[in-house]
Amino acid sequence: MATLLLDRALIDEIRRIERATGRADLLSGFVRQLEGNLAGFGAAFSDYIARGDATRAVRAAHTLKGVCDQLGARALGDLFADIERSAKAGDYAEAKRKFDGSAGLIAQSLEALRHA
């Protein structure tokens, strides 16, 4: 299942950087940051929409898409790409629905990253 969720080549590259720098905590630190960002996304996205700030709503989804892609969390990156597309199209209800329905994918992806 992890191979469907993660891009092993990107994870391996982060591990190579850890070895080269002597820091074994890079990936785990990135994963903790991602967890915090994911935990705050729903409320922040809803707040941006409620205030009519579509630009920040789109940017929030775009940022998470990029972070997920850089960490090799491909399925999560795809999810936030979908959320970003919906937000750009002005379909905020669909964007929120996609995020609200993603708890399982988020949990699986974070678990896979922790064990990568």
C-alpha positions in Angstrom: 0.0 0.0 0.0 2.8 2.4 0.8 4.1 2.3 -2.8 0.7 3.7 -3.9 0.9 6.5 -1.4 4.6 7.4 -1.6 7.2 8.1 -4.2 10.1 6.1 -2.8 12.7 7.9 -5.0 11.9 11.2 -3.2 11.9 9.5 0.3 15.3 7.9 -0.6 16.7 11.3 -1.6 15.7 12.8 1.7 17.4 9.8 3.4 20.5 10.5 1.4 20.5 14.1 2.5 20.1 12.9 6.1 23.2 10.6 5.8 25.2 13.3 4.0 24.5 15.9 6.7 24.6 13.6 9.7 21.0 14.5 10.6 18.7 11.5 11.0 15.7 13.7 11.8 15.0 15.6 8.6 12.2 13.4 7.3 10.6 13.0 10.7 10.8 16.8 11.2 9.2 17.4 7.8 6.5 14.8 8.6 5.7 16.6 11.9 5.4 19.9 10.1 3.1 18.4 7.5 0.9 16.9 10.3 0.5 20.4 11.8 -0.3 21.9 8.4 -2.8 19.3 7.7 -4.4 19.6 11.1 -5.0 23.3 10.5 -5.9 23.3 6.9 -9.7 22.6 7.2 -10.3 25.5 9.6 -8.0 27.9 7.8 -9.6 27.0 4.4 -13.1 27.5 5.7 -12.1 30.8 7.3 -10.6 32.1 4.0 -13.8 31.2 2.2 -16.0 32.7 4.9 -14.0 36.0 4.6 -14.2 35.9 0.8 -10.4 35.5 0.4 -10.3 33.0 -2.5 -6.7 33.8 -3.2 -5.5 32.6 0.2 -7.8 29.5 0.0 -6.2 28.6 -3.3 -2.7 29.3 -2.0 -3.3 27.2 1.1 -4.2 24.2 -1.1 -1.3 24.9 -3.5 1.2 25.1 -0.6 0.1 21.8 0.8 0.2 20.2 -2.6 3.8 21.3 -3.0 4.9 20.2 0.4 3.3 16.7 -0.1 4.9 16.4 -3.5 8.3 17.4 -2.2 8.1 14.8 0.6 7.0 12.1 -1.8 3.4 11.9 -0.5 2.0 11.6 -4.0 -1.6 10.6 -3.1 -1.8 13.6 -0.8 -0.3 15.9 -3.4 -2.9 14.7 -5.8 -5.6 15.3 -3.3 -4.5 18.9 -2.7 -4.1 19.5 -6.4 -7.8 18.5 -6.8 -8.7 20.8 -3.9 -6.7 23.6 -5.5 -8.5 23.1 -8.9 -11.9 23.2 -7.2 -11.0 26.3 -5.3 -9.7 28.0 -8.4 -12.9 27.2 -10.2 -14.9 28.8 -7.3 -16.4 25.5 -6.2 -15.5 25.8 -2.5 -18.1 23.3 -1.4 -16.5 20.7 -3.6 -13.0 21.6 -2.3 -14.2 21.3 1.3 -16.0 18.0 0.5 -12.8 16.6 -0.9 -10.8 17.6 2.2 -13.5 16.4 4.6 -13.6 13.0 2.9 -9.8 12.6 3.0 -9.2 11.6 6.6 -8.4 8.0 5.8 -6.0 9.0 3.0 -4.3 11.5 5.3 -3.9 9.0 8.1 -2.6 6.3 5.8 -0.1 8.7 4.1 1.2 10.1 7.4 1.6 6.5 8.7 3.5 5.5 5.5 5.7 8.5 5.8 6.5 7.8 9.4 7.6 4.3 8.5 9.4 5.2 5.2 
